Amino acid sequence: MESSSSLNGGFGQIGSSKQLTEDSISQFREGIWLVLSKWSALQLAIENEWGGRGSGLLAEQLASDILSWFTQSREPLYIDDLEGILDEAMLSLNTMIEDGSIEEVAEKLMIMHEECLEGNYSSIQKLREAGPRTGAHQHIKQAVDNDDDSEDSDNDDRNGR
């Protein structure tokens, strides 16, 4: 039988008494922003204001909520709970995510948190050096557009157009 900490790539649960230092919190806060800024689905939702004019503010709130979840929780941290936070935030931006990116983002954040607890900021440094994400942005936009087009053509067929 697998322990819960070995599930989901080893990050099913974090139940440590370790706390982030002030420096680690600062680094981790930046890491959260870097991960979110490279999440194509979130960036598309913000740029296109799918959650309304306050979409950017919702993204800022998400980053704050994630940091609070990691730093203020007295209970063990489960990746499923973090995925729920990410999913709810995307739903508040009127965006359904079915591409596995929520799980990917959650895992990156869990790993980054563990590294920050150890004083290891290498993954954050790699994100800094990577610069802005390009390429995938267009792919997701096309997938969204294609979904809409296929529904329209289905309706056109039924309506004799």
C-alpha positions in Angstrom: 0.0 0.0 0.0 1.3 3.4 -0.9 1.6 6.1 1.6 -0.4 9.3 0.8 2.9 11.3 0.4 4.0 9.0 -2.4 0.8 9.6 -4.4 0.6 12.3 -7.1 4.3 12.3 -7.8 5.2 12.3 -4.2 3.2 15.4 -3.3 -0.2 14.0 -2.3 0.2 15.5 1.1 2.6 17.7 3.0 2.3 17.4 6.7 5.4 19.0 8.0 5.9 21.2 11.0 8.5 23.2 9.0 7.6 26.9 8.3 8.8 29.2 5.6 11.2 31.9 6.8 10.6 35.5 5.8 13.1 35.2 2.9 11.5 31.9 1.8 8.1 33.5 1.9 9.3 36.3 -0.3 10.9 33.9 -2.7 7.9 31.6 -2.7 5.5 34.6 -3.4 7.6 35.4 -6.5 7.6 31.8 -7.5 3.8 31.7 -7.3 3.6 34.7 -9.5 6.0 33.2 -12.0 4.1 30.0 -12.2 0.8 31.7 -12.7 2.3 34.1 -15.2 3.3 31.2 -17.3 0.0 29.4 -17.1 -1.4 30.0 -20.6 -5.1 29.3 -19.6 -5.0 31.8 -16.8 -3.3 34.4 -18.9 -5.8 34.0 -21.7 -8.7 34.4 -19.2 -7.1 37.6 -17.9 -6.2 39.1 -21.3 -9.7 38.4 -22.7 -11.4 39.4 -19.5 -13.4 36.2 -19.4 -14.1 36.9 -15.8 -15.1 40.5 -16.5 -13.1 43.7 -16.2 -11.8 42.6 -12.8 -10.1 39.5 -14.2 -6.6 40.8 -13.4 -7.7 41.4 -9.8 -9.1 37.8 -9.6 -5.7 36.5 -10.6 -4.0 38.7 -8.0 -6.4 37.3 -5.4 -5.6 33.7 -6.6 -1.9 34.3 -5.9 -2.6 35.7 -2.5 -5.0 32.8 -1.7 -2.3 30.3 -2.7 0.3 31.9 -0.5 -2.1 32.0 2.4 -3.1 28.4 1.9 0.6 27.3 2.1 1.7 29.6 4.9 -1.4 29.7 7.2 -2.8 26.2 7.1 -2.4 24.3 10.3 -3.6 21.1 8.6 -1.6 18.8 6.3 -1.5 20.2 2.7 -3.1 18.0 0.1 -2.5 18.6 -3.6 -6.2 17.9 -4.2 -7.1 20.9 -2.1 -4.7 23.1 -4.1 -6.2 21.8 -7.3 -9.6 22.8 -6.0 -8.4 26.3 -5.3 -7.0 26.6 -8.8 -10.2 25.1 -10.3 -12.5 27.5 -8.4 -10.4 30.5 -9.5 -10.6 29.5 -13.1 -14.4 29.0 -12.8 -14.6 32.5 -11.4 -12.9 33.6 -14.6 -15.6 31.6 -16.6 -12.9 29.2 -17.7 -13.2 25.4 -17.6 -9.8 23.7 -17.7 -9.7 20.1 -19.0 -6.1 20.0 -20.3 -4.4 18.8 -17.2 -2.8 22.2 -16.5 -4.5 22.6 -13.1 -2.8 19.4 -11.9 0.5 20.5 -13.5 0.4 24.0 -11.8 -0.6 22.4 -8.5 2.3 20.0 -8.6 4.8 22.7 -9.5 3.6 24.8 -6.6 3.8 21.9 -4.2 7.4 21.1 -5.3 8.4 24.7 -5.1 7.0 25.0 -1.6 8.9 21.9 -0.5 12.1 23.4 -2.0 11.5 26.7 -0.3 11.1 24.9 3.1 14.7 23.6 2.4 16.0 27.0 1.4 16.3 25.8 -2.2 15.2 28.4 -4.7 16.6 26.8 -7.9 13.2 26.2 -9.5 12.3 29.8 -8.9 15.6 30.9 -10.5 14.9 28.7 -13.5 11.5 30.3 -13.9 13.0 33.8 -13.7 15.6 32.9 -16.4 12.9 31.3 -18.7 11.3 34.6 -19.4 7.7 34.9 -20.6 5.9 31.9 -22.1 5.2 32.0 -25.8 3.8 29.6 -28.3 1.5 27.6 -26.0 -0.6 30.8 -25.7 -1.7 30.6 -29.3 -2.4 26.8 -29.1 -4.8 27.2 -26.3 -6.6 30.1 -28.0 -7.0 28.0 -31.1 -8.4 25.1 -29.0 -11.0 27.5 -27.5 -11.9 28.9 -30.9 -12.1 25.4 -32.4 -14.5 24.3 -29.7 -16.8 27.2 -30.4 -16.6 26.6 -34.2 -17.5 22.9 -33.9 -20.6 23.7 -31.8 -21.6 26.3 -34.3 -21.3 24.0 -37.3 -23.3 21.3 -35.4 -26.1 23.8 -34.9 -25.8 24.9 -38.5 -26.2 21.3 -39.7 -29.3 20.8 -37.5 -30.8 24.1 -38.7 -30.2 23.2 -42.4 -27.5 25.8 -43.0 
